[in-house]
Amino acid sequence: MIVKIAVFSTSGYGELGSMISAILVLLLFPVLADARKSQLADASITRGKTAGGFYYMIGGLAFDEQQAMERRSAPYNLKLVFAGRLSTLVSPVLLLIGDNRGHRVDKLMVHGPWFYIQLPPGGYTIVARIKNKVVVIRDVYLSKNRRATYFVRGD
């Protein structure tokens, strides 16, 4: 759709006239107001089920992708955010999740800075291998109706 805007300017009011014209166009053609919204927010969000049968969601590289993930995060009771010292981490992370009784719950590769998973209530130990460093988070206690969030730095 092409919209031609005619601005009528009198001395000193040219800028005001163009602002009013732009607002009128957005009000008259609301489809143009949505042009700035990303149409691909869900494109790089990965949802799935682990080998152990637990639902997960991975993504979060862009801000609108993070917002989309937050909107869909209600069923998950654990959120991990992988970050470096200066920015979010984009390299793959090997993630091992085990319960506090010594049993491995699941193992998966995470290709994004945000990771959500729905696990049964209980205590867990999480091991993340980021590049050549291993980060261990002990005593992660999860409940059914509350989300635990951990920020994991790999530097």
ABEGO torsion letter per residue (X at the ends): XBBBBBBBBBBGAAAAAAAAAAAAAAAABAAAAAAABBAAAAAABBBBBBAAGBBBBBEGABAAAAAAAAAAAAABABBBBBBBAABBBABBBBBBBBBAAGBBABBBBBBEABBBBBBBBEBBBBBBBBEABBBBBBGBBBBAABBBBBBBBAX
